Amino acid sequence: MKKNNDGWRFALFYFISFCAVSLYGIYGNLYFRRRGVSNVELGILNAIPAWTGIFAPLLWGIISDAMRQRKLPSFIMHIACAIVFPLFWFWNGESFLLLCVIMGVFTIFFSGSIPLADVWTLDHISRRGGDYGRLRSWGSVGFITPLLASLFILKKTEVSQANDLLPVFIGFCAFRLLSGLYSLFLPEYHSSSKKTKLDWKNLKVYLDPFVITFFIAVFMSRFLFGPYYTFFSIYLDDIGISDNFKGIYWITAVAAETALIAVSGSILKRFGAVLMLIAGLLAMAFRMFIFSITPAWYIILLTQTLHALTFGAFHVASIQITNRITPEVFRASGQTFNGAVLGIGSLVGGVVGGIWAENYGLTGLFRMLSIISLITTIVLSICFAIWRM
C-alpha cells in the first residue's frame, strides 16, 4: 500500500457535496409545505426519492463497475442535479403530478452521488491508506456550514413564506456545480487495465443469514429515519421555531455526528460494527420518544446530540460491514445495493409516516417510531447473537 497525503482531496469532495445535501435535506420539505403540499402528499413526495433510491444508486454503481471508473458517473450526477433542481422553484403549485415527475428525475441523479463518493473514498484508502471516518467527517462539516450561514441569510421571523427560501436554491445549485467540476480532478483508482470478467455469482454471499439480518437492520434504520427527515423541520415550525434558528437544531445533530465519525476508527476496533448498529437503533427509540412528548426547546436541542449514534455510528458501521462482505470488484455495486435497501426503507417509511402524521399528528408519529425502534433493537440483537459475521 503506497501512502500519500491525497486524502484531503476526498475530504474536500465530501465537504462540497454535503453543503448541497444539507440545503435540500433541511429546507426542501419546508419549501414544499409552504407551497401548499399536505402531510400525505409530503409522504408520497418523499416516497419518490426512496423509490428511485432503490434502483438508481445500484444502477450508477453497476455503471461505475462496468466502466471501471468513478469520475464520469460522479460528474454526470452532480451536474444533472444542479440543472434539474431549479425546476422545483418554477413549479406552478397546482399540479402535484408534475411535482412528482420533477422529484423523480432529480433523485435519479441525486440518490447515487454519496454512495459512489463512499466507494471512491474506500478505493483510495485501500490503495493509499487513511481513515474513512476522518475523511467522511468533513462531509458532516460541509453539512453544517450552510446551516450556519442560514442563521444570517434567512429571515428571523416566525412566519415565513416559500419565497424566503430562494437562497437555498441558489446555494444548492452552486455547490452541486462546484462538486461536479471538482470530481474531475480526483484521482481515479478503478484501473481500466483490469479486464477480468465480472462473475456476479460471487454475490451469493448476500444470502448468508448474517448478511440478511444486516440488511434488515439497514432497512429498519431508514424506515425510522425517513419520517424524521421529512417532518422534523415541520415539527419545529409547528412549535414556533423560526427559520434561521431551525438550523441550530440540525447543526447540533450534525456536530455530534461529526465528532463520532472522526473517531469512529478507534470505536470500531474496540466495540465492533454490530454493536454500533444496535446502539444506533436503541438511541433512535429514545430520541423519537423525546420528540413525541414535545418538551421544552432546549430538551429537543439536547436530544439532537443522539444523532451521533442514530446516524453517525450506524452509517460508519454499515459502510464498513458492506465493504467487508462484498468482493472487491463489486464494491461500487455493493455500496449502492446498501443504498438501494435504504431506499426501500425510506419508501415504506415515507408513505407510512405521512399517513400516520396526517391521522395522529407529528407527536403520534414519533411515538410510533419510538416503539417500533425499540422492538427492532431487541429482535435484531437476538438475531446478531445467533448469526455472527
C-alpha positions as CSV (number, residue, x, y, z in Angstrom):
1,M,0.0,0.0,0.0
2,K,1.5,3.3,-1.1
3,K,0.8,6.1,1.3
4,N,0.5,9.8,0.5
5,N,-1.4,12.9,1.5
6,D,-4.1,12.8,-1.2
7,G,-6.8,12.1,1.4
8,W,-7.5,15.8,1.7
9,R,-8.9,15.8,-1.8
10,F,-11.7,13.4,-0.8
11,A,-12.3,15.3,2.4
12,L,-12.9,18.4,0.3
13,F,-15.1,16.5,-2.1
14,Y,-17.3,15.3,0.8
15,F,-17.3,18.9,2.2
16,I,-18.6,20.5,-1.0
17,S,-21.0,17.6,-1.7
18,F,-22.7,17.8,1.7
19,C,-23.1,21.5,1.6
20,A,-25.7,20.9,-1.1
21,V,-27.2,17.8,0.7
22,S,-27.9,19.9,3.8
23,L,-29.7,22.6,2.0
24,Y,-32.0,20.2,0.2
25,G,-32.4,17.9,3.2
26,I,-33.2,20.6,5.8
27,Y,-35.3,23.1,3.8
28,G,-36.7,21.0,0.9
29,N,-39.8,19.7,2.7
30,L,-40.3,23.1,4.4
31,Y,-40.4,24.7,1.0
32,F,-43.0,22.2,-0.3
33,R,-45.2,22.6,2.8
34,R,-45.2,26.4,2.2
35,R,-46.2,25.8,-1.4
36,G,-49.3,24.0,-0.1
37,V,-48.3,20.3,-0.1
38,S,-50.2,18.4,2.6
39,N,-48.7,15.8,5.0
40,V,-50.0,12.9,3.0
41,E,-48.6,14.4,-0.2
42,L,-45.3,15.0,1.5
43,G,-45.2,11.4,2.4
44,I,-45.9,10.4,-1.2
45,L,-43.4,13.0,-2.5
46,N,-40.7,11.7,-0.2
47,A,-41.5,8.2,-1.2
48,I,-40.3,9.1,-4.7
49,P,-36.6,9.6,-3.8
50,A,-37.0,6.5,-1.7
51,W,-38.3,4.6,-4.7
52,T,-35.6,5.9,-7.1
53,G,-33.1,5.2,-4.3
54,I,-33.9,1.5,-4.7
55,F,-32.6,1.3,-8.2
56,A,-30.8,4.5,-9.1
57,P,-27.8,4.1,-6.8
58,L,-27.5,0.4,-7.7
59,L,-27.7,1.4,-11.4
60,W,-24.9,4.0,-11.0
61,G,-22.8,1.5,-9.1
62,I,-23.1,-1.1,-11.8
63,I,-22.3,1.5,-14.5
64,S,-19.3,2.6,-12.5
65,D,-18.0,-1.0,-12.0
66,A,-18.7,-1.8,-15.7
67,M,-16.8,1.4,-16.8
68,R,-14.1,0.7,-14.2
69,Q,-14.1,4.4,-13.2
70,R,-15.8,6.7,-10.7
71,K,-15.1,10.1,-12.3
72,L,-17.5,10.3,-15.2
73,P,-20.6,8.9,-13.4
74,S,-20.0,11.2,-10.4
75,F,-19.6,14.3,-12.7
76,I,-22.9,13.5,-14.5
77,M,-24.9,13.0,-11.3
78,H,-23.7,16.3,-9.7
79,I,-24.1,18.5,-12.8
80,A,-27.6,17.0,-13.6
81,C,-28.8,17.8,-10.1
82,A,-27.8,21.4,-10.5
83,I,-29.7,21.6,-13.8
84,V,-32.9,19.9,-12.5
85,F,-33.2,21.3,-9.0
86,P,-34.4,24.8,-10.1
87,L,-37.5,23.3,-11.6
88,F,-38.9,23.0,-8.1
89,W,-38.7,26.7,-7.8
90,F,-40.7,27.2,-11.0
91,W,-43.3,24.6,-10.2
92,N,-46.7,26.2,-10.6
93,G,-48.0,24.9,-7.3
94,E,-51.1,23.3,-8.8
95,S,-50.1,20.0,-10.5
96,F,-48.9,17.6,-7.8
97,L,-48.2,15.0,-10.5
98,L,-45.8,17.4,-12.2
99,L,-44.0,17.9,-8.9
100,C,-43.7,14.2,-8.5
101,V,-42.2,13.9,-12.0
102,I,-39.6,16.6,-11.2
103,M,-38.8,14.8,-8.0
104,G,-38.3,11.5,-9.8
105,V,-35.9,12.9,-12.4
106,F,-34.0,14.9,-9.8
107,T,-33.5,12.0,-7.4
108,I,-32.3,9.6,-10.1
109,F,-29.2,11.7,-10.2
110,F,-29.1,12.8,-6.5
111,S,-29.5,9.5,-4.7
112,G,-26.4,7.8,-6.1
113,S,-23.9,10.6,-5.6
114,I,-22.9,10.0,-2.0
115,P,-22.8,6.1,-2.2
116,L,-20.4,6.5,-5.1
117,A,-18.4,9.0,-3.2
118,D,-18.1,6.5,-0.4
119,V,-16.9,3.8,-2.8
120,W,-14.4,6.2,-4.4
121,T,-13.0,7.1,-0.9
122,L,-12.7,3.4,0.0
123,D,-10.8,2.8,-3.3
124,H,-8.4,5.5,-2.2
125,I,-8.0,4.1,1.3
126,S,-7.4,0.6,0.2
127,R,-4.5,1.8,-2.0
128,R,-3.1,4.8,-0.3
129,G,-4.2,4.3,3.4
130,G,-6.2,6.6,5.6
131,D,-9.2,6.6,7.9
132,Y,-12.6,6.6,6.4
133,G,-14.3,8.2,9.4
134,R,-11.9,11.1,9.4
135,L,-12.4,11.8,5.7
136,R,-16.2,11.3,5.9
137,S,-16.4,13.6,8.9
138,W,-15.6,16.5,6.5
139,G,-18.9,15.8,4.8
140,S,-20.6,16.5,8.2
141,V,-18.7,19.7,8.5
142,G,-19.9,20.6,5.0
143,F,-23.4,19.8,6.1
144,I,-23.1,22.2,9.0
145,T,-21.5,25.1,7.1
146,P,-24.6,26.3,5.0
147,L,-26.8,25.9,8.1
148,L,-24.5,28.3,9.9
149,A,-24.8,30.7,7.0
150,S,-28.6,30.4,7.1
151,L,-28.5,32.0,10.6
152,F,-27.6,35.3,8.9
153,I,-29.2,34.9,5.5
154,L,-32.7,33.6,6.2
155,K,-35.3,35.6,7.8
156,K,-35.6,35.6,11.6
157,T,-39.4,35.9,11.8
158,E,-41.6,33.1,13.0
159,V,-44.0,33.4,10.0
160,S,-42.2,33.0,6.6
161,Q,-43.1,32.4,3.0
162,A,-41.8,29.9,0.4
163,N,-40.0,32.7,-1.5
164,D,-37.9,33.4,1.6
165,L,-36.1,30.1,0.8
166,L,-34.6,31.3,-2.5
167,P,-31.1,31.4,-1.1
168,V,-31.4,27.6,-0.5
169,F,-32.0,27.1,-4.2
170,I,-29.1,29.3,-5.2
171,G,-26.7,27.6,-2.7
172,F,-27.7,24.1,-3.7
173,C,-27.1,24.7,-7.4
174,A,-23.8,26.4,-6.8
175,F,-22.4,23.6,-4.6
176,R,-23.5,20.9,-6.9
177,L,-21.9,22.6,-9.9
178,L,-18.7,23.0,-7.9
179,S,-18.6,19.4,-6.6
180,G,-19.3,18.1,-10.2
181,L,-16.4,20.1,-11.6
182,Y,-14.1,19.2,-8.7
183,S,-14.8,15.5,-9.2
184,L,-12.9,15.7,-12.5
185,F,-9.7,16.4,-10.6
186,L,-9.9,13.5,-8.1
187,P,-7.5,10.5,-8.7
188,E,-9.0,7.5,-10.4
189,Y,-8.2,4.2,-8.8
190,H,-10.5,1.8,-10.6
191,S,-8.0,0.8,-13.3
192,S,-9.2,0.2,-16.8
193,S,-6.3,-2.2,-17.3
194,K,-8.1,-4.9,-15.4
195,K,-10.1,-6.9,-17.9
196,T,-11.2,-9.7,-15.6
197,K,-14.8,-10.8,-16.3
198,L,-17.3,-9.8,-13.6
199,D,-18.7,-13.0,-12.0
200,W,-21.9,-12.0,-10.4
201,K,-22.2,-15.4,-8.7
202,N,-19.7,-14.1,-6.2
203,L,-22.5,-12.0,-4.7
204,K,-24.1,-15.2,-3.3
205,V,-22.5,-14.1,0.0
206,Y,-25.5,-11.8,0.3
207,L,-27.6,-14.9,1.1
208,D,-25.7,-15.5,4.3
209,P,-28.0,-15.3,7.4
210,F,-25.8,-12.6,9.0
211,V,-25.9,-10.5,5.8
212,I,-29.7,-10.8,5.5
213,T,-30.0,-9.7,9.1
214,F,-27.7,-6.8,8.5
215,F,-29.7,-5.6,5.5
216,I,-32.9,-5.8,7.6
217,A,-31.2,-3.5,10.1
218,V,-30.3,-1.1,7.3
219,F,-33.9,-1.2,6.1
220,M,-35.3,-0.5,9.5
221,S,-32.9,2.3,10.1
222,R,-34.1,4.2,7.1
223,F,-37.7,3.3,7.7
224,L,-37.4,5.1,11.0
225,F,-35.3,7.9,9.7
226,G,-37.4,8.7,6.7
227,P,-40.3,10.3,8.5
228,Y,-37.8,12.1,10.8
229,Y,-36.1,13.8,7.8
230,T,-39.4,14.5,6.2
231,F,-41.2,16.1,9.2
232,F,-38.7,17.3,11.7
233,S,-38.3,20.8,10.2
234,I,-42.1,21.0,10.0
235,Y,-42.3,19.8,13.6
236,L,-40.1,22.7,14.6
237,D,-42.2,25.0,12.5
238,D,-45.3,23.9,14.3
239,I,-43.8,24.7,17.8
240,G,-42.8,28.2,16.6
241,I,-39.1,27.9,15.8
242,S,-38.0,30.5,13.3
243,D,-36.3,29.5,10.0
244,N,-32.9,30.7,11.0
245,F,-33.0,29.0,14.4
246,K,-34.1,25.7,12.9
247,G,-30.6,25.4,11.5
248,I,-29.3,25.3,15.1
249,Y,-31.1,22.0,15.7
250,W,-29.6,20.4,12.6
251,I,-26.2,21.9,13.3
252,T,-26.3,20.3,16.8
253,A,-27.2,16.9,15.4
254,V,-24.5,17.0,12.7
255,A,-21.8,18.4,15.0
256,A,-22.4,15.4,17.3
257,E,-22.3,13.1,14.3
258,T,-19.1,14.7,13.1
259,A,-17.3,14.2,16.4
260,L,-18.2,10.5,16.5
261,I,-17.4,9.8,12.8
262,A,-14.0,11.5,13.3
263,V,-13.1,8.9,16.0
264,S,-15.1,6.0,14.6
265,G,-12.0,4.1,13.6
266,S,-10.9,3.5,17.2
267,I,-14.6,2.9,18.3
268,L,-15.0,0.2,15.6
269,K,-11.8,-1.5,16.7
270,R,-12.9,-1.6,20.3
271,F,-16.6,-2.3,20.1
272,G,-17.2,-3.7,16.6
273,A,-19.6,-2.7,13.8
274,V,-22.5,-4.8,15.0
275,L,-22.6,-3.2,18.4
276,M,-22.5,0.2,16.8
277,L,-25.6,-0.8,14.7
278,I,-27.5,-1.8,17.8
279,A,-26.5,1.3,19.7
280,G,-27.8,3.4,16.8
281,L,-31.2,1.7,16.8
282,L,-31.6,1.9,20.6
283,A,-30.7,5.6,20.6
284,M,-33.3,6.1,17.9
285,A,-36.0,4.7,20.2
286,F,-35.1,7.2,22.9
287,R,-34.8,10.1,20.5
288,M,-38.2,9.6,18.9
289,F,-39.8,9.2,22.4
290,I,-38.4,12.6,23.5
291,F,-39.9,14.2,20.3
292,S,-43.2,12.6,21.0
293,I,-43.7,14.3,24.3
294,T,-42.8,17.8,22.9
295,P,-40.6,19.0,25.7
296,A,-39.0,22.4,26.1
297,W,-37.0,23.7,23.1
298,Y,-33.7,23.1,24.9
299,I,-34.5,19.5,25.6
300,I,-35.2,18.9,22.0
301,L,-31.9,20.6,21.1
302,L,-30.0,18.4,23.6
303,T,-31.7,15.3,22.2
304,Q,-30.3,16.1,18.8
305,T,-26.9,15.1,20.0
306,L,-28.1,11.5,19.8
307,H,-27.7,11.8,16.0
308,A,-24.1,10.8,16.8
309,L,-25.4,7.3,17.4
310,T,-28.6,7.1,15.4
311,F,-26.8,8.2,12.2
312,G,-23.1,8.5,12.8
313,A,-22.4,5.2,14.4
314,F,-24.9,3.3,12.3
315,H,-23.6,4.8,9.0
316,V,-20.0,4.1,9.6
317,A,-20.7,0.5,10.8
318,S,-22.9,-0.2,7.8
319,I,-20.3,1.1,5.3
320,Q,-17.6,-1.0,6.9
321,I,-19.7,-4.2,7.0
322,T,-20.8,-3.8,3.4
323,N,-17.2,-3.2,2.3
324,R,-16.1,-6.3,4.2
325,I,-18.7,-8.7,2.9
326,T,-18.5,-7.6,-0.7
327,P,-15.8,-8.9,-3.2
328,E,-13.5,-6.0,-4.2
329,V,-14.5,-5.9,-7.9
330,F,-18.1,-5.3,-6.8
331,R,-17.5,-2.7,-4.2
332,A,-19.5,0.1,-6.0
333,S,-22.4,-2.3,-6.6
334,G,-22.2,-3.5,-3.0
335,Q,-22.3,0.0,-1.5
336,T,-25.1,1.1,-3.9
337,F,-27.0,-2.0,-3.1
338,N,-26.8,-0.9,0.5
339,G,-28.2,2.4,-0.7
340,A,-31.0,0.5,-2.5
341,V,-32.0,-1.1,0.7
342,L,-32.0,2.3,2.4
343,G,-34.2,3.5,-0.5
344,I,-36.8,0.7,0.2
345,G,-36.8,1.6,3.9
346,S,-37.3,5.3,3.0
347,L,-40.1,4.4,0.6
348,V,-42.1,2.4,3.1
349,G,-41.2,4.8,6.0
350,G,-42.2,7.9,3.9
351,V,-45.6,6.6,2.9
352,V,-46.4,5.1,6.3
353,G,-45.0,8.2,8.1
354,G,-47.1,10.5,6.0
355,I,-50.3,8.6,6.8
356,W,-49.5,8.5,10.5
357,A,-48.6,12.2,10.6
358,E,-51.9,13.1,8.9
359,N,-54.0,10.8,11.1
360,Y,-52.3,11.1,14.5
361,G,-50.2,14.3,14.3
362,L,-46.4,14.5,14.5
363,T,-46.2,13.6,18.1
364,G,-48.2,10.4,17.4
365,L,-45.9,9.7,14.5
366,F,-42.8,10.0,16.7
367,R,-44.3,7.8,19.4
368,M,-45.0,5.0,17.0
369,L,-41.5,5.3,15.6
370,S,-40.1,5.0,19.1
371,I,-42.0,1.8,19.8
372,I,-41.0,0.2,16.5
373,S,-37.4,1.1,17.0
374,L,-37.3,-0.5,20.5
375,I,-38.9,-3.7,19.2
376,T,-36.5,-3.7,16.2
377,T,-33.5,-3.3,18.5
378,I,-34.5,-6.3,20.7
379,V,-35.2,-8.6,17.7
380,L,-32.1,-7.8,15.8
381,S,-29.9,-8.1,18.9
382,I,-31.1,-11.7,19.2
383,C,-30.5,-12.4,15.5
384,F,-27.0,-10.9,15.5
385,A,-26.2,-13.0,18.6
386,I,-27.2,-16.2,16.7
387,W,-25.6,-15.3,13.3
388,R,-22.2,-13.7,13.6
389,M,-20.1,-12.1,10.8
